[in-house]
Amino acid sequence: MLCCETVGAGPRDFEELAVLVSQLAGTGIDARIQARSVPPGLGRNAQFDLAPYLTDAPLGPSDGLLVTAAHRATETRLARLRRFAGDEGRAAVACGVFRDRQSELAAQARLGYVLGREPELLNLADPRDPGFEAGCPVIGVAPRPDPGSPRWPRLLVAEPDLDDPAEAAALLDLALGRGFEVAILTDGKSKQAWRAARGAALKVYQFGEALPLDLAARADICVLRGAPNGNYRLRCLIANLAAAGRVLVDATEDHALAALDPGFIRAPLRIPALRNFLVEAVLPRRAEIGAAFRDARAPGAADPGRLLAALGARPRPPAKAAPVTVFMPTNGVGLGHAQRCGLIASEMTGPPPVFAAFPSCMRLVKSYGFDVMPLIGRSAQHAQAHENDLANYLRLRGLTGGGGALVFDGGYVFDSVYRAILERRLRGVWIRRGLWQRGQDNSIALDREKVFGRVIVPSEAFEELNAAYSEGDHVREVGPIVRPRPLAAEARAALRARLAERFGQPFDRLVVSLLGGGVAADRGAQIQAICGMMERRSDTLHLIVVWPTATVQPVWFNWPRSRVVRTHRAGVIAAAADLCLSAAGYNSFHEALYNQVPTIFIPQTAAFMDDQRARAIAARDRGVAGMVEAQALMTLDREIGRVLDEGLGETFRARLGALDLPPPGAAAAARLIEEFTHGGDALDRDPVADRPAGRG
């Protein structure tokens, strides 16, 4: 193990250290950072950068020690290094920027006193580059290739002037034109302003959201609009691109980069002229230019060999692991995302996928026959809102060490998902249910769409409910993800008889309430009112059906004609009902339609949910279901009477049977995933004979 420590005390020192350790890991070095040395208060991105490389293990006799930012050493950090290194006279390598011999000797003496032995000192100062002040050396590492097959060469424009309206408009024109997949790399403030003004029409990265090694894997040509100066991340990105033989283009004022490094290609400064230059002068000779750049760099420039030789570190061969397809449903409000993933995964015909799921979803996932790795949910005990996601990030990295694919179903794309796809070079698939409410801010989710090679959009049953939130060849729409379970008369009668026996309550009419688990909104008052209404009906059994993890109120158990049922198979029970009182979530709504269940929808309206009210209105306006607002309890009583006593339920059932609904899309979604993750191999399998048995 190579232990890396910084004696600088600023956030910048730890951010640079995280980048350096990730670069060393890219060469095969087992580089680590002591967890106890990391101060509190680092930014979110820095925490995710550091997390994979933290260790609690003490420094062993055979472990190496690298000390960074020696020119910014503080007394507190030196004292900590002394305690950590011990008093055995630890050999170490230290690096820093020293503009004169005196400061170099002073730093070496201080570190020698702390370590009990003078370290080997690497002076990072470059007379040609007075702007370099980083505490870590810049090393170039060729990234592992990204598994995607881009249609066009990937063009990364670094540090453009996004405040200039002309340049911003020219970049949009460049992205909309044919010939390049364009992305922008800028600082966080500029990205926020761009996103607020122009949305997610263009891929925009900020420096902190991805490590240089991962960004380098997603660029074939990099155009620099500004000098890197003190930007250590950008310098490492340039070094990685050079090591990989990618094309680096100098479009800065005075072409200062090309003057320092002959490998840079001088290019026009204006974006429209730059596009023509790239098409005519660069694309035809892209591989040749990249190789020439790699060979033209100054001897030893950004070569990790010098640092590794000083450290005596030897790269390890990469560990071999089989690629895997991982489904990750968010926990959401209920278990709808997990149910949707289970239906799709059950239709896959290749090697069985595995799941990474939150505890509330695990039982449901296992019921489909899939292995599942537990994730950690948010808790009030966490000091930071994203602490659980840090742990989930490490778990996803461990599960996907051999590469493969990550299929995510959810609205908000977690940092753990985003970074795992980038760092493990996974084929990312996003199952993105639509019908977002007006006024919802989904800009972060749409911004992170850029790491997904395929977006699968389960459609709504009614066309007016469908909306396009992004465009491109990677976006594919499928039919509603639902498993129809229409019950024949005999099967329906048999199920009702079993329910009567199970609950010791003979009945002529079965009413099922599916109003949610109390996460989005408290439906206790509505359920209490419904229980009271059912008590007046001596021929009725009322089942309050909830997820196994839902919150229930003790008072519900006091009603003689009502029973609480915890189950993952609510759709089966609802299919046998004379009336279902249901929220209008995606799964419950489509199960009611496809199973022809007479339903009164009581939509949930929490700000973070999909637009359930729009679904309920669409069904009501077609005359295939009723709709009652949550607060209209008197109206609900009247509507229940119309369904049960006036024949409206059978009218609903007949109209539902006459609807021309789109075909269910689970099989189509599974096929799209397999075609994307396995390529042509997915087309050669028999869809029935090769299907794993016993799922669903």
Order of alpha helices (4+ residues) and beta strands (2+ residues): beta-alpha-beta-alpha-beta-beta-alpha-beta-alpha-beta-beta-alpha-beta-alpha-beta-alpha-beta-alpha-beta-alpha-beta-alpha-alpha-alpha-beta-alpha-beta-alpha-beta-alpha-beta-alpha-beta-alpha-beta-beta-alpha-beta-alpha-beta-beta-alpha-beta-alpha-beta-alpha-beta-alpha-alpha-alpha
